Amino acid sequence: MNGAGWALAVVAAFAVGLSKGGLAMVGIISVPLMSLVMSPVQAAGLLLPVYVVSDLGGLIAFRRDFDSRVLACALPGALIGIGVGWATASIVPVWGVTLIVGVIGLGFALNMLLRPRINAAPRRPTAQAGSLWGGMAGYTSFVSHSGAPLWQVYAQPLALPPLIYAGTTTWFFAIGNWVKLIPYAALGQLSRANLLTAAALMPVALAAVWVGLRLVRIMPPLLFYRLITWGLLLVSLRLIWQSLQG
């Protein structure tokens, strides 16, 4: 990678670490950023080891803060979604994957910017909802590490306490990321070059886990997520335009 590519990689790795420190939505911007300088499949493969190592920091931080019932409802569907993502990655052309990443990011950004707040009674976790949204989160997580929005559709209405919500999210994606190592290796995305690049980015991501844990406590969430959402909107529009050019 050139200098601009490394700069984007550092920002992407920092976003990954922040997501593991409790700011789950931030991680969605990582693959779109890297997709500006490489194919989305290669970007996802390069960042997967960074996610896996960052997960360790998140799991230590949230080792007691998670809801096992919520995980039990969602993880079986997530594993199926990862399998579907594996099959999709082997047949969808690069521009198609780019379009998927762009549309996912654009949809999430527009949803966050335009949807009014809805106050509703907390829901109970169910196998039906967990399988549906967990499966979709697993698929999008495999394609572009962008499963957080669909996971939120399932988990946010459960009204979990903030630490339990952040910890459950971290455990859900950590388990999924370990499973993804197998199909990513089969697709050749864990090459020596990718692993060396990922190793150089891991200290940045681990430092960001620590930063994320503290930002959760001191920064107004509305301001932070609004800035990240606008950034994601612009990157996603660029990716959609790029994919439509073939």
C-alpha positions in Angstrom: 0.0 0.0 0.0 1.0 3.6 -0.6 1.0 6.3 2.0 -2.7 7.1 1.6 -3.5 3.4 1.9 -1.6 3.1 5.1 -3.3 6.2 6.5 -6.7 4.8 5.7 -5.7 1.4 7.2 -4.7 3.1 10.5 -8.0 4.9 10.7 -9.8 1.7 9.9 -7.9 -0.2 12.6 -8.7 2.5 15.1 -12.4 2.2 14.2 -12.2 -1.5 14.7 -10.7 -1.0 18.2 -13.3 1.6 19.1 -16.1 -0.9 18.1 -14.6 -3.5 20.5 -14.4 -0.9 23.3 -18.2 -0.5 23.3 -18.9 1.7 20.3 -20.1 -1.1 18.0 -21.4 1.1 15.2 -18.0 2.7 14.6 -16.6 -0.5 13.2 -18.9 -0.4 10.2 -16.8 2.3 8.6 -13.6 0.2 8.5 -14.2 -1.9 5.3 -15.8 1.0 3.3 -12.6 3.0 4.1 -10.2 0.3 3.0 -12.4 -0.4 0.0 -11.4 2.9 -1.4 -7.9 1.5 -2.1 -8.5 -2.2 -2.6 -11.4 -4.7 -3.2 -13.9 -5.1 -0.4 -13.1 -8.8 -0.2 -9.4 -8.1 0.3 -10.2 -5.3 2.7 -12.4 -7.6 4.8 -9.7 -10.3 4.8 -7.0 -7.9 5.8 -9.1 -6.5 8.7 -10.3 -9.9 10.1 -7.2 -10.6 12.1 -7.3 -7.1 13.5 -10.9 -7.8 14.6 -9.9 -11.1 16.1 -7.1 -9.6 18.2 -9.2 -6.6 19.2 -11.9 -9.0 20.3 -9.5 -10.3 23.0 -9.3 -6.8 24.5 -13.1 -6.5 24.4 -13.7 -9.9 25.9 -11.4 -9.1 28.8 -13.2 -5.8 29.4 -16.7 -7.3 29.2 -15.8 -10.8 30.6 -18.8 -10.7 33.0 -21.1 -8.2 31.2 -23.2 -10.2 28.7 -26.6 -11.8 28.3 -26.2 -15.5 27.5 -29.9 -15.9 26.5 -29.6 -13.2 23.9 -26.5 -14.9 22.5 -28.1 -18.3 22.5 -31.0 -17.0 20.4 -28.8 -15.2 17.8 -25.7 -17.2 17.3 -27.2 -20.2 15.4 -28.6 -17.9 12.8 -25.3 -16.0 12.6 -23.4 -19.2 11.8 -25.8 -19.9 8.9 -25.5 -16.3 7.7 -21.7 -16.7 7.7 -22.1 -19.8 5.6 -24.3 -18.0 3.1 -21.7 -15.2 3.0 -19.0 -17.7 2.2 -21.1 -19.0 -0.8 -21.8 -15.4 -1.9 -18.2 -14.3 -1.8 -17.3 -17.2 -4.2 -19.8 -16.2 -6.9 -20.5 -12.4 -6.6 -18.1 -10.2 -8.7 -16.0 -7.6 -7.0 -18.2 -4.7 -8.1 -21.2 -6.6 -6.7 -19.5 -6.9 -3.3 -18.6 -3.3 -3.5 -22.2 -2.4 -4.1 -23.4 -4.6 -1.2 -21.0 -2.8 1.1 -22.0 0.7 -0.2 -25.8 -0.1 0.1 -25.4 -1.5 3.6 -23.5 1.6 4.7 -25.9 4.0 3.0 -29.0 2.3 4.4 -27.6 2.4 7.9 -26.6 6.0 7.6 -29.9 7.2 6.2 -31.7 5.2 8.9 -29.7 6.8 11.6 -30.2 10.3 10.2 -33.9 10.2 9.2 -35.6 7.7 11.5 -37.4 9.3 14.4 -36.9 8.0 17.9 -39.4 5.3 18.9 -40.1 4.7 22.6 -41.4 1.2 23.1 -41.6 -1.3 25.9 -38.5 -3.6 26.1 -38.9 -6.9 24.1 -37.8 -10.3 25.2 -35.2 -12.2 23.2 -36.8 -14.9 21.1 -35.3 -17.7 18.9 -37.3 -16.4 15.9 -36.1 -12.8 16.0 -32.6 -13.9 17.0 -32.3 -16.4 14.1 -33.6 -13.8 11.6 -31.5 -10.8 12.6 -28.6 -12.9 13.8 -28.5 -14.6 10.4 -28.6 -11.3 8.5 -25.9 -9.8 10.8 -23.8 -12.9 10.3 -24.0 -12.5 6.5 -23.2 -8.8 6.4 -20.5 -9.3 8.9 -18.9 -11.9 6.6 -19.2 -9.8 3.5 -18.0 -6.5 5.0 -17.7 -6.7 8.8 -20.8 -4.6 8.9 -23.2 -6.7 10.9 -23.7 -4.1 13.7 -26.8 -2.3 12.2 -28.7 -5.6 11.8 -27.6 -6.8 15.2 -28.9 -3.6 16.6 -32.4 -4.2 15.1 -32.5 -7.3 17.2 -30.6 -6.3 20.4 -31.5 -2.6 20.8 -35.3 -3.2 21.5 -34.3 -5.5 24.3 -33.3 -2.5 26.3 -30.3 -4.2 28.0 -28.3 -2.1 30.4 -25.5 -0.3 28.5 -22.6 -2.5 29.8 -24.6 -5.7 29.2 -25.5 -4.5 25.7 -21.9 -3.6 24.8 -20.6 -6.8 26.3 -23.2 -9.0 24.5 -22.5 -7.3 21.2 -18.7 -7.9 21.7 -19.2 -11.6 22.5 -21.6 -12.1 19.5 -19.1 -10.7 17.0 -16.1 -12.2 18.7 -17.5 -15.7 18.2 -18.5 -14.9 14.7 -15.0 -13.6 13.8 -13.3 -16.7 15.1 -15.7 -18.8 12.9 -15.0 -16.6 9.9 -11.3 -17.4 10.0 -12.0 -20.8 8.4 -13.9 -19.6 5.2 -11.6 -16.5 4.9 -8.6 -18.8 4.9 -10.3 -21.1 2.3 -10.9 -18.0 0.1 -7.2 -17.1 0.3 -7.8 -13.8 2.1 -5.4 -14.7 5.0 -2.4 -14.4 2.9 1.1 -13.7 4.3 1.0 -10.1 3.0 -2.5 -9.5 4.6 -1.3 -11.1 7.9 1.8 -8.9 8.0 -0.2 -5.8 7.4 -2.8 -6.8 10.0 0.0 -7.4 12.5 1.3 -3.8 12.0 -2.2 -2.5 12.6 -3.0 -4.5 15.7 -1.3 -2.1 18.2 -3.5 0.7 16.9 -6.6 -1.3 17.3 -5.8 -2.5 20.8 -5.0 1.1 21.8 -8.4 2.1 20.4 -10.2 -0.5 22.5 -8.9 1.4 25.6 -10.0 4.7 24.0 -13.4 3.3 23.2 -14.0 2.2 26.8 -13.4 5.7 28.0 -15.3 7.5 25.2 -18.4 5.5 26.2 -18.2 7.3 29.5 -17.3 10.9 28.6 -18.5 11.8 25.0 -22.1 12.7 24.2 -23.2 9.7 22.1 -25.5 11.7 19.9 -22.7 14.0 18.7 -20.2 11.2 18.3 -22.5 8.9 16.2 -23.8 11.8 14.1 -20.3 12.6 13.0 -19.5 8.9 12.3 -22.8 8.5 10.4 -22.2 11.4 8.1 -18.7 10.1 7.4 -20.2 6.7 6.6 -22.8 8.3 4.3 -20.1 10.0 2.2 -17.9 6.9 1.9 -20.9 4.7 1.0 -22.0 7.0 -1.7 -18.5 6.9 -3.2 -18.5 3.1 -3.1 -21.9 2.8 -4.8 -20.7 5.2 -7.6 -17.5 3.1 -7.8 -19.4 -0.2 -8.2 -21.8 1.2 -10.8 -18.7 2.1 -12.9 -18.1 -1.7 -13.0 
